[in-house]
Amino acid sequence: MNLYKNRLCCHFSLVKVFLINPNRLSCRRRSVLSFLLHPIGFCDIFSTSLSIDSIRAKTMRILAIETSCDDTGAAVILNGRKILSNVVSSQVPIHQKYGGVVPELASRRHIEMIVPIVTEALGTAKVTLREIDGIAVTQGPGLIGSLLVGLSFAKSLSFATGLPLVGVNHIEAHLSAIFLEKVTPKFPFIGLVVSGGHTSLFRVDGFGKFRRLGQTRDDAAGEAFDKVAKLLGLGYPGGPIIDELSKRGNPKAIRFPRPSLGKNSFDFSFSGIKTAVVNYVKSHPEALGTHPEELIRDIVSSFQEAVVEVLVKKTIEAAQHERLKRVVLSGGVAANRLLRERVKEQASECKIAVYIPLPSFCTDNAAMVGVAGYEYLKRGIRAPLSLNAFSNMPL
């Protein structure tokens, strides 16, 4: 690990190093730099000219990097659809004892893992950087410290190799994940992005063509899951735990509120549901005492029922309002069993087609970043090396 840390120091200073003409460096210095950069495919960088003309070729391999929150991800995507590799390093064990993501710890872990994860992604895809045609990286929104690790690394690679770079909006990446599946929707469609940090509805008319119809006014749906799980002492992340427990609970045991926020509003609000759970637990202290399993199961099942009902209702109404017959679900909460079942049931009654990525593509990953990045790179869109990260980046 110390060796990786030493190599990582090199990637942060890479931009400065390559301001010097590599051909003017001594053979010894070139050898040292080649050794440090060898794990990520730079061993022949001084003797090989990397051309960006290949971006116009029919075959395009994109190296994608994702570090918006607590997962370090790297992937190699062929022509924006085929996954050659998709590697994710989860930080769940690090943050579990805190009941949520600690931004500083997340950033530090990204620094430790970015080099080995990119190395693994290239190795699994059986390519070197000389065979990569472009780099796509999450630019925002997300935790700023985490974003900067991935963005700095991607910019360093771009500057050192001459490979074209493009920044990708994390929310757009989630909406693009569906195009990794065999069956994909045609544009336009309604897209629901629902995760720990986002809950938004969009009309999607194409790549880069979005119109936001609604968003949460307070907590994101995934955030509400995590907070309720923490309140009940169930652990982190709360979504999968609640989803599993609710299978054996009674979803009608407790009637939690379903905020509508007015007629024709596609905005969401989950703080009220969360507060209702808090108030119920306070009035039933046994839920926090000996943890009677039946009561806990009923609470989480009823809570999940309320959240899913709101998400499905708003999504179907948005599709009907826009007169569209296609709906796409994305984001970490889209992996929820009940949400996937319920939206398919109600959409079928309205003759609306539903598209949902595999659960592994719903949670944060670099493959989805590669899909969006490919679409922009093939159009000739390039990001400057002044590209910055943004914690808040509306789509």
N, C-alpha and C positions, 0 to 999 in steps of 0.2 A: 504493500500500500504506500510505503514511503516513496518508492520509485514512481508510482503513479502521481503522487503529490508533486514530486519534482518535475515530472513531465507536464503537469497541469500548470505549474508556474510558467512554463514555457509558452503555453497557449495564451495566457493573459498578456504576455509581452510579445506575442507573435507579430502583431501589427507594427510595433516599433522595430523589431528585428528586420522585417522585410522592407522597411523604408530604405534600408541599405541595399544596394545592388548585390544580389547573391553572387554574381560572377566576380565581384571584387573581394569577396571573403577568402581568407586563406583556406587551403585544403583541410587544415586541421579543424578550423571552425566549422567548415561545411560538414565534416565528418561528425562532429559533436552534435550539430543541429539535426543531421539526418538520423542519428541514434535516438535522440530525444523524441523525434516525430515519427519514428518507425512504426509504433503500434497503430497509428491511424493512417498508414499508407503513404507517408511522405518520403520513404526511403530513396526514391529516385527524383525528388522534386527539383534538384539542381541540374539534372541532366535531361529532364523531360519537359517539353513545352506543352502545357495544358491548353488546348484550344477550346474556346466557347462556341465555335462554329457548329459543334456537334449538337447544340441545342436545337438546331433546325432539322436534325435527322429524324427519321420515323421512330427510332427507338430512343427513349429518354429515361435515364435512371436518375431518380431524385433522392438525395440524402435528406431526410427530414429529422428535425430535432424538436422535442417537446419537453419543456420544464416550467410549465405555468403554475404548478402548485407543488405537490409532494411526490410526483412520479417522474423519474428521469427516463425519457423515452427516445429511441433512435430507430429509424426504419429506412430501408431502401425500397423504393416503389418504382415499378416499371410502367411507363406510360400512364401514370396516374391511376392505375387500376389493379395491377398485379403486385402482390406483396412478395418481395424477395427476402425480406427479413423485417421483423417487428419486435424489438426488444424493449421491455419495460422493467425498471427497477422500482419496486414499491417501498415506501417508507412507513407503511402501516405499523410495523413493530416499534418504530422510533416514537411515533406520536400517540400510540394507544394509551399509555399511562397518563397522558394529559387530556384525553377525551376529545382531541381535535388537533389540527395542524398547527405547529409552532413555527411561524415564518423563518425565524433565525436558524432553527435546526434544519428546516427544509433546505434553505440556501446552502448551508454547510455540506449537507449530504449530496446535493447536486454537484458541488465542486469535487467531491470525492469520486462520484460515479460517472461524470460526463465522459471522461476519456475511455474507461473500460466499456461503457455501454455503446458508444459509437464504434469502438473497436470490434465489439461483438457483432453489432449490426452489419458492419462491412464484411466481417469474416463469415457470418451466416449466409449472407448474400453472395459470397465468393467473388467479391469485387474489391478493387482498390480505389483510392480517390481518383486515379487517372481514368477510371471507367465511369465516374460519376459526371453527370451533365449539368447539375444544378443543386443548390442547397435551399431548403425551405425551413424556416424556423418560426416558432410561435413568438409573436411580438407583444401580445396582450389580448384580452385582459388577464390578470392573475396577480400572484404575489410578486412584487417588483424585484425583490432579491432573487427569487427563483428564476424569473424571466431573464434577468441580466446574465445569469450564468450560461444559459443556453444561447442567448443572443450574442454574447461576447465570443463564445466558442465558434459559433457559425460565422460571424464576421471575420474572425481570425482565419478560418479555413478559406473563406471566400477571397480574402486579400492575398493570402499566401499562394493560392492555386490559380487565381484568376477565374474561378467558377462563378457564374451568376448567382446572385442571392435574392431571395424574396421573403418578406415578412408576412406571416399569416395570422389572421384574427382567430383566436381560440374558439370563439362561438361559431364562426364560419367552418372551422375544421370539424366541429361536431356535426354540423349540418351536412358536411361532405362525406362523413363516415359511411353513409348508406351506399355510396358508389364503390365501396370495397366488396359489396355483396354481388352475387350472381344475378339477382333480379333487382333492377334499379328503377326508380321512378322517372317519368318524363317531367320536364318543367311545363307549367308552374305547379307548385305544391305548397301546402301549409307545413311549416316546420316548427316542431316544439323542441326547444332545448331546455332540458330539465336536469339540473345537477346540484352539487353542493354550493356552488357559487352563483348559479344562473337559473332563472326560470322565465323564458320568453317565448312568444309566438311570432313567427315571421311568415310573410308571403314571400316565397322564393321563386323568382322568374328566371334564374340562371346563376351561374357562378359570378359572384360580385354584384348580383342584382337582388337586393333584399329590401323589404319594407316591414318594419316592426309594427305588429298589430297590438301587442300587449307585453307587459313584463311584471315581475313582482314589485310590489310597492314597499316591501320590507324584507322578510326572510325568503331565501330561496327554498324550494321544496326539500332538497337534500340537506340543507342546513337545519331545517325543522326536524328531519329524521334524526340527525346527529344529536340535537339538543334534547329531544325526548328520550333517546337512548341513554344519554348521559344522566338525565334526571332520574331515570329508573335504574341506573347503575348497570346497564346492559353491556357497555363496552363501545369501542370504536373500531371501524366505522358503523354508524347506526343503521344505515339503510339495509344492508344484507341481514343484519341481526334481526331487525324488526320484521323484515319480509319472511324470514324463516319461522320466527315465533308466531306470527299471525296466522300461519297455516292451521294451527291448533286452537285458535281463539275464535270468539264470536264477534264478527264485525258489527253486529247490531246491538251489542251489549250496552254501549254508551253512545249517545247521540251528540257527537262533537259538531260545532258549527261548520257551515259551508259558505264562506264569504263569496258573494257574487259581485260586489262593488258596482252595482247598478246595471240597468238594461243596456245592452250593446257594448258593454265594457269587456275587453279581453285581458285586463290586468288581473294579477293574482295578489293574494295576501294570505300568508301562512302564520303570521305572528299570533293571530287570534286563536287559531286551532292549537298552537303550541301553548298559549296561555290557558286555554280551556283544559288542557291535559294537566298543567301545573296546578290549577285550582281543584281539579278532580282528585289529584294525588294528595293535596293538602287536606281535603275533606275525607280522605280514606288513607290515613297514615300507615295502615298495615301494608300498603303497596311499597313503602320505603323501609319497612321493618324486616319481617321475616321472608319477604319476597314470595308471597303465595303465587305459585306458578299460574294457576287458573286466572287470577285477577290480572296479573301482568300480561298474559296472553290476550285477554279481552281488551285491555287498555290499548296495547299496540295494534291489535287487529282493528279496533274501532277508529283509532287515529289514522292508520293507513287507509282505511275505507274512505274517510273524509277527504284526505289529500288526493287520492286517486280519483274520487268522484269529481272534484273541482277541476283537476287537470284534464280529464276526459271530456267533461261538459264544455269547457272553454275551447278545447281543440276542435271538437265537432262543430260547435257554433261558429268558430272562425272559418272553417272550411265552407260551411253553408253560406255564411255572409259573403265570402269571396267567390262563391259559386265554383268551388274546386272539388274535384273528386279524388284527390290524392293527399295523403297525410304522411309525414315522416316524423318519427320520434328519435331523439338523440340525447346524449348526455348520460351521466352515470346512473341517474334515477330511471332512465329508460330500460335498465336491466331488471327493474322490479317486476316480479312475476305477475302480481295483480294488475299493475298498470298495463302490461303487455296484453294480458287476457281481456281486460275490460275495454280497452280502446278498440281492439279487433271486433269484439261483440257489438258494441254500439255503432261502430263505423259500418259494419256489415248491414245493420238495419237501415242505414242511410245510404247504402250502396256507395260507400267511400272506400277506396283501396288504402291499406295501411302498410307502410314499409318501416321495419325496425332492424337496425344492425344487430349482429351477434353481440351478446353481453360484453365480450372482450373488446369490441369496437365502440361500445357505449362509454366505457370509462376512458380516462385520459390515455392517449397513445400517440405515437409519432406517425403511424400510417395515415391517419386521417389528415394530418398536417401535410403529408406528401401529396394527397389527392388535390387539395386546394392549391398547394404550391405549384404543382404541375400545370394546372389550368392557367395560372398567371405567367409562369415562365415560358410556356409555349406561345403565349401572345407577345412575348418580348418585353414583358414588364420586369424591371430590375429595381432592387433597393440599393440606395447608396450606403457607404460604410458609416454614415452618420445615423443610420437607422437606430431608433431608440425603443426602449420598452415602456409600456404604459400599463399601470394597474387597472385603469378604467379606459376601455377602448370600445365605444359603442359601434355596433355593426350597422 
